[in-house]
């Protein structure tokens, strides 16, 4: 077992080509998914948080209910939709990085939306009276709240990214775990473990843990900045 760990560490520090390719693909897919989801989730969250309208509570309940949806259920639905006989089969996305991005973006959407709404709600209550008193119009108020909530928004992005970069089942279902194409860290770790070939799996697990640690430290930094402000 000691030799296995030594070989795994050597793979990491020797910048093994396969290890680096898998790690970079995993980070690229999850970053893209989180970014694409944020482009929709943040504006939606701002509209919901900054306006009072009939049915708002129902919408919030609907969004929050999706926080606990099993990722594998999303994977199954998208698999059926992306197959050749499926609704979007003509796009030929199944077993491509694009399918993985779509699946992860859907999974992370309610997370970023819910956290952003909570952040804006807290800021809006303290700023709206002051901004209106100073004569701010609706666009100026929106921009002020956006600036004040930028650190919590960044934190929600990081938390969402942390959630999807560690996803296995859903990613494997729509991506197929194809070597050199859709094999990411989590799916590669699962495959190598089932094969009994632990060196590559441990090397990728080390990288995944380091990425998670860096994200956690950065998240703590953002939360500290937000509190100081």
C-alpha positions in Angstrom: 0.0 0.0 0.0 2.9 2.3 0.8 4.3 1.8 -2.7 0.9 2.6 -4.2 0.8 6.0 -2.5 4.4 6.7 -3.5 3.5 5.9 -7.1 0.4 8.1 -6.9 2.4 11.1 -5.5 5.0 10.6 -8.2 2.3 10.8 -10.8 1.1 14.1 -9.4 4.6 15.8 -9.0 5.9 14.4 -12.3 2.9 16.1 -14.1 1.8 12.9 -15.7 0.1 13.7 -19.0 -3.0 11.7 -18.3 -3.4 13.0 -14.8 -3.1 16.6 -16.0 -5.5 16.1 -18.9 -8.1 14.6 -16.7 -7.7 17.3 -14.0 -7.9 20.2 -16.5 -10.9 18.8 -18.3 -12.7 18.3 -15.0 -12.0 21.9 -13.9 -12.8 23.3 -17.3 -16.2 21.5 -17.5 -17.2 22.5 -14.0 -16.1 26.1 -14.3 -17.9 26.5 -17.6 -21.1 25.0 -16.1 -21.0 27.2 -13.0 -20.3 30.3 -15.2 -23.1 29.5 -17.6 -25.5 28.8 -14.8 -24.5 32.0 -13.0 -25.4 34.1 -16.1 -29.0 33.0 -15.7 -29.2 32.4 -12.0 -27.9 35.7 -10.7 -30.2 37.9 -12.9 -33.2 35.7 -11.9 -32.2 35.9 -8.2 -32.0 39.7 -8.4 -35.4 40.0 -10.0 -37.0 37.7 -7.4 -35.1 39.3 -4.4 -35.7 42.9 -5.3 -39.4 42.7 -6.1 -42.5 41.8 -4.2 -45.2 40.1 -6.3 -47.9 37.5 -6.0 -46.5 34.0 -6.1 -43.1 34.9 -4.9 -43.2 32.5 -2.0 -44.3 29.7 -4.3 -41.3 30.4 -6.6 -38.9 30.5 -3.7 -40.3 27.1 -2.5 -40.0 25.7 -6.0 -36.3 26.8 -6.3 -35.4 25.6 -2.8 -37.1 22.2 -3.4 -34.6 21.6 -6.3 -31.7 22.0 -3.9 -32.3 18.4 -2.8 -33.0 16.8 -6.2 -30.8 13.8 -6.8 -28.2 14.5 -9.4 -28.6 11.1 -10.8 -32.2 11.9 -11.7 -31.0 14.9 -13.7 -28.6 12.7 -15.4 -31.2 10.1 -16.3 -33.6 12.8 -17.7 -30.9 14.4 -19.8 -29.7 11.0 -21.0 -33.1 10.2 -22.3 -33.4 13.6 -23.9 -29.9 13.4 -25.6 -30.2 9.9 -27.0 -30.7 9.7 -30.7 -34.4 9.0 -30.1 -34.7 11.7 -27.5 -36.1 15.2 -27.8 -32.7 16.8 -28.3 -31.0 13.8 -30.0 -30.3 15.9 -33.1 -27.8 17.9 -31.1 -25.6 14.9 -30.6 -24.5 16.0 -27.2 -24.6 12.7 -25.4 -21.1 11.5 -24.3 -19.6 14.9 -25.0 -18.3 17.6 -22.6 -21.2 19.7 -23.7 -23.7 17.2 -22.1 -21.7 17.3 -18.9 -21.7 21.1 -18.9 -25.5 21.2 -19.4 -26.1 18.6 -16.6 -23.9 20.3 -14.1 -25.3 23.8 -15.0 -28.8 22.5 -14.3 -27.7 20.9 -11.0 -25.9 24.1 -9.8 -28.6 26.6 -10.9 -30.9 26.3 -7.8 -27.8 26.5 -5.5 -26.5 29.8 -7.0 -30.0 31.2 -7.2 -31.0 30.4 -3.7 -27.8 31.7 -2.1 -27.9 34.9 -4.2 -31.5 35.6 -3.2 -30.5 35.1 0.5 -27.6 37.5 0.1 -29.5 40.2 -1.7 -32.4 40.0 0.8 -30.1 40.8 3.6 -28.4 43.7 1.8 -31.6 45.1 0.3 -33.3 45.6 3.7 -30.4 47.7 5.0 -29.7 49.7 1.8 -33.1 50.4 0.2 -34.2 53.1 2.6 -30.9 54.9 2.4 -30.7 54.8 -1.4 -34.2 56.0 -1.9 -33.7 58.8 0.6 -30.6 59.9 -1.5 -32.8 60.0 -4.6 -31.6 56.8 -6.3 -33.7 55.5 -9.1 -34.5 51.8 -9.6 -31.4 51.2 -11.8 -29.1 52.9 -9.4 -30.6 50.9 -6.5 -30.1 47.7 -8.5 -26.5 48.5 -9.2 -25.8 49.5 -5.6 -27.2 46.3 -4.3 -25.3 44.3 -7.0 -22.0 45.9 -5.9 -22.7 45.3 -2.2 -23.7 41.7 -2.9 -20.7 40.9 -5.2 -18.8 39.0 -2.5 -21.7 36.8 -1.5 -22.4 36.2 -5.2 -18.8 35.1 -5.7 -19.2 32.8 -2.7 -22.3 31.3 -4.1 -20.4 30.6 -7.4 -17.6 28.9 -5.5 -20.0 26.8 -3.5 -21.8 25.8 -6.7 -18.6 24.9 -8.4 -17.5 22.9 -5.4 -20.7 20.9 -5.6 -20.5 20.0 -9.3 -16.7 19.3 -9.5 -17.3 16.4 -7.1 -20.3 14.9 -8.9 -19.8 11.4 -10.3 -23.0 9.5 -11.3 -24.7 12.2 -13.3 -21.5 13.2 -15.1 -20.8 9.5 -16.0 -24.3 9.0 -17.3 -24.2 11.8 -19.8 -20.5 11.9 -20.4 -19.8 8.3 -20.7 -16.3 8.5 -19.0 -14.5 8.3 -22.4 -10.7 8.4 -22.1 -9.3 11.6 -23.7 -12.8 13.0 -24.2 -15.1 13.0 -21.2 -13.1 11.3 -18.4 -13.0 13.7 -15.5 -11.5 13.3 -12.0 -14.5 11.8 -10.2 -15.4 9.3 -13.0 -11.7 8.3 -13.4 -11.3 7.7 -9.7 -14.4 5.5 -9.7 -13.2 3.5 -12.7 -9.7 3.0 -11.5 -11.0 1.9 -8.1 -13.3 -0.7 -9.7 -10.4 -2.0 -11.7 -8.1 -2.2 -8.7 -5.6 0.2 -10.3 -5.3 2.6 -7.4 -2.3 4.8 -8.4 -4.1 7.0 -10.9 -7.2 7.1 -8.8 -5.2 8.3 -5.7 -3.3 10.8 -7.7 -6.5 12.3 -9.0 -8.1 12.2 -5.5 -5.1 14.2 -4.2 -5.6 16.9 -6.9 -9.3 17.0 -6.2 -8.7 17.4 -2.5 -6.2 20.2 -3.1 -8.7 22.0 -5.4 -11.4 21.6 -2.7 -9.0 23.0 -0.1 -8.1 26.0 -2.2 -11.8 26.7 -2.9 -12.6 26.4 0.8 -9.9 28.9 1.7 -11.0 31.3 -0.9 -14.6 31.0 0.2 -13.5 31.7 3.8 -11.6 34.8 2.5 -14.7 36.1 0.7 -16.9 35.6 3.7 -14.4 37.4 5.8 -14.3 40.3 3.4 -18.1 40.4 3.3 -18.3 40.5 7.1 -15.7 43.3 7.4 -17.7 45.4 4.9 
